[in-house]
């Protein structure tokens, strides 16, 4: 379970460039919950992810993961139990290393808590092959090839596997299919849903696609000005339309959603 309690983050405080990016935000995410997050640019979505992952420390409030406060824990320590994917397929893998070596690094980091000089066994390699086969991309027969030879979709699928090879307590997906073509994006999203569901992982996913936010997961969060202005789940979420969502955002935030990328999606 993730608990985020009244966190606040201000960048460039006391200057003309001061920006309150997160403003008294609270959130509880239970094991197995899959929540989509939507909001305009500057709403605070990626800043929230950075705060949870430990890219910086928050100014106020605290963050708890499975009963352990991690508010001031270093980012590399949080990465043992928090998986994260970015929009750029190139960010999650080392291109000059083989598929097997990338998986070994991810496995040793999460399973043996950063024991980078430990060795992977034949049993570990069999596990890698088994997991790769589940992607249905033929990567299990290319384990000795450099990751740089893979397509963007293959690299993003591999990154997803690396982030969940050892089941994390929390998975953060930052528009992880936005840079892919529609067919590949759909395949990676199907893999995401299956892996999250099978392993009952608590998952937060940022998206700019309103229909995806309505269709995916069992919860929808809408952010504006560093706050969560809508939190919809269960049957209430299932019955929503895009028009309903835009209307409820306008009623709650006191303004219309004006982000063309979101509306046109």
C-alpha positions in Angstrom: 0.0 0.0 0.0 1.2 3.5 -0.9 0.3 6.4 1.3 1.1 10.0 0.3 0.1 12.5 3.0 -0.2 16.2 2.4 3.0 16.5 0.4 4.1 19.8 -1.0 6.9 20.7 -3.4 7.9 24.3 -4.5 10.7 24.8 -7.1 12.8 28.0 -7.0 11.2 29.3 -3.8 11.6 33.0 -3.1 12.4 33.9 -6.7 10.4 35.3 -9.6 10.4 31.7 -11.0 8.8 30.2 -7.9 6.5 27.4 -8.8 4.3 25.3 -6.5 4.3 22.0 -8.3 2.6 19.9 -5.7 0.3 21.5 -3.2 -0.9 19.5 -0.1 -1.6 16.3 -2.1 -2.7 13.2 -0.4 -3.3 9.7 -2.0 -3.8 6.2 -0.8 -3.2 3.3 -3.3 -4.0 -0.2 -2.2 -2.2 -3.4 -3.4 -3.6 -4.4 -6.8 -5.1 -1.0 -7.6 -4.4 0.3 -11.1 -5.0 4.0 -11.2 -4.8 6.2 -14.4 -3.7 9.8 -13.9 -4.7 12.5 -16.3 -4.2 16.3 -16.3 -2.8 19.2 -18.3 0.9 19.9 -18.7 2.1 21.4 -15.5 -0.7 19.8 -13.4 2.0 18.0 -11.3 1.7 14.4 -12.6 5.4 13.7 -13.3 6.4 15.8 -10.2 4.2 13.4 -8.1 6.1 10.5 -9.6 9.4 12.1 -9.0 8.4 12.7 -5.3 7.4 9.1 -4.9 10.4 7.7 -6.6 12.8 9.9 -4.7 14.2 12.1 -7.5 13.9 14.9 -4.9 12.7 15.3 -1.4 9.3 17.0 -0.7 9.2 20.2 1.3 6.3 19.0 3.6 4.3 15.8 4.2 5.4 12.2 4.1 5.4 9.1 1.9 4.8 5.6 3.2 5.2 2.3 1.2 3.9 -0.9 2.8 4.1 0.6 6.3 7.6 2.0 5.9 8.2 5.7 5.6 10.4 6.5 2.6 10.0 10.3 2.6 13.8 10.8 2.9 15.1 7.5 1.6 17.6 7.7 -1.3 16.2 7.2 -4.8 18.4 4.1 -5.4 17.0 2.4 -2.3 13.4 3.1 -3.3 14.2 1.6 -6.7 14.5 -1.9 -5.0 10.7 -1.8 -4.5 9.4 0.7 -7.0 9.4 0.0 -10.7 9.3 2.9 -13.1 8.9 3.4 -16.9 9.2 6.5 -19.0 7.8 7.7 -22.3 11.2 7.4 -24.0 11.9 3.7 -24.9 15.6 4.5 -24.7 15.6 5.4 -21.0 15.0 2.0 -19.4 17.7 -0.1 -21.0 21.5 -0.1 -21.6 21.8 -0.3 -25.5 25.3 -1.8 -25.7 24.6 -4.6 -23.2 22.7 -7.7 -24.3 19.1 -8.5 -23.4 20.4 -11.1 -20.9 22.8 -8.6 -19.3 20.0 -6.0 -19.0 17.7 -8.5 -17.3 20.5 -9.7 -15.0 21.2 -6.1 -13.8 17.5 -5.6 -13.1 17.2 -8.9 -11.4 20.2 -8.5 -9.2 19.3 -4.9 -8.3 15.8 -5.8 -7.1 16.2 -9.4 -5.9 19.6 -9.1 -4.2 19.3 -5.4 -3.3 22.0 -4.0 -5.6 24.4 -6.9 -5.3 25.9 -6.1 -8.7 28.9 -8.4 -8.3 26.7 -11.4 -7.6 26.4 -14.0 -10.3 23.3 -15.1 -12.2 22.8 -18.8 -12.2 21.5 -21.2 -14.9 18.2 -21.2 -13.1 18.1 -17.4 -13.3 18.8 -17.5 -17.0 16.0 -20.0 -17.5 13.7 -17.6 -15.7 14.8 -14.8 -18.0 14.0 -16.9 -21.1 10.6 -18.0 -19.7 9.6 -14.4 -19.0 10.8 -13.2 -22.4 8.8 -15.9 -24.1 5.6 -14.5 -22.4 6.1 -11.3 -24.4 5.5 -13.1 -27.6 8.2 -11.1 -29.5 10.8 -13.8 -30.0 13.2 -12.1 -27.7 13.9 -15.4 -25.8 15.9 -16.4 -28.9 17.9 -13.2 -29.0 19.2 -13.0 -25.4 22.8 -12.5 -26.5 22.0 -9.6 -28.9 22.6 -6.0 -27.8 19.4 -4.2 -26.8 20.3 -1.3 -29.2 19.2 -3.6 -32.1 15.6 -3.8 -30.8 12.7 -1.6 -32.0 11.2 1.0 -29.7 8.3 -1.3 -28.8 10.5 -4.3 -28.1 12.7 -2.1 -25.8 9.7 -0.8 -24.0 8.3 -4.3 -23.5 11.7 -5.4 -22.2 11.8 -2.4 -19.9 8.4 -3.4 -18.5 9.7 -6.9 -17.9 12.8 -5.5 -16.2 10.7 -3.3 -13.9 8.5 -6.3 -12.9 10.9 -9.2 -13.1 11.0 -9.1 -9.3 7.5 -8.0 -8.4 7.7 -4.4 -7.1 5.5 -3.0 -4.4 4.6 -0.1 -6.7 4.8 0.4 -10.5 5.0 4.0 -12.0 4.2 4.3 -15.7 4.8 7.7 -17.1 3.1 7.7 -20.5 5.0 4.5 -21.3 3.3 3.9 -24.6 3.0 7.5 -25.9 6.1 7.2 -28.2 5.0 4.0 -29.8 2.9 3.4 -33.0 -0.7 2.5 -32.2 -0.4 -1.3 -32.8 2.8 -1.6 -30.7 1.3 0.7 -28.0 -1.7 -1.6 -27.8 0.5 -4.7 -27.4 2.6 -3.1 -24.7 -0.5 -1.9 -22.9 -2.0 -5.4 -23.0 1.2 -6.8 -21.5 1.0 -4.1 -18.8 -2.5 -5.0 -17.9 -1.7 -8.7 -17.7 1.5 -8.3 -15.7 -0.1 -5.9 -13.2 -3.2 -8.1 -12.8 -1.3 -11.4 -12.5 1.0 -10.0 -9.8 -1.5 -7.7 -8.1 0.9 -4.8 -8.3 -0.2 -1.3 -7.1 0.1 0.8 -10.3 -0.1 4.5 -11.2 -0.1 5.3 -14.9 0.1 8.8 -16.4 -1.7 9.1 -19.7 -2.9 12.0 -22.0 -5.6 9.7 -23.6 -8.9 10.3 -21.8 -10.5 7.1 -23.3 -7.5 5.0 -22.1 -7.9 6.6 -18.6 -11.5 5.5 -18.6 -10.9 2.1 -20.0 -7.8 1.0 -18.1 -7.5 0.1 -14.4 -10.1 0.4 -11.6 -9.5 4.0 -10.7 -9.0 7.4 -12.3 -7.3 10.4 -10.8 -7.4 13.9 -12.4 -4.9 16.5 -11.4 -4.8 20.3 -11.7 -2.4 22.8 -10.1 -0.6 20.2 -8.0 -3.7 18.7 -6.5 -6.0 15.8 -7.2 -9.3 17.3 -8.1 -11.1 14.1 -9.1 -10.8 10.6 -7.7 -13.2 8.1 -9.4 -13.3 4.3 -9.0 -15.4 1.2 -9.3 -18.9 1.3 -10.9 -18.8 5.1 -10.9 -15.8 5.0 -13.2 -17.2 2.3 -15.5 -20.2 4.4 -16.4 -18.3 7.6 -17.2 -18.0 9.1 -20.6 -15.4 11.6 -21.8 -18.1 14.3 -21.8 -18.9 13.4 -18.2 -15.3 13.6 -17.2 -14.8 17.1 -18.8 -17.9 18.4 -17.1 -16.9 17.0 -13.7 -13.4 18.5 -14.1 -14.9 21.9 -15.0 -17.2 21.7 -11.9 -14.5 20.7 -9.5 -11.5 22.8 -10.8 -13.6 25.8 -11.7 -12.3 25.9 -15.3 -12.4 23.9 -18.5 -9.7 21.5 -19.5 -7.8 23.4 -22.1 -5.1 20.9 -23.1 -5.4 20.1 -26.8 -3.4 16.9 -26.6 -5.7 15.4 -24.0 -8.9 16.6 -25.7 -7.9 15.5 -29.2 -6.7 12.1 -27.9 
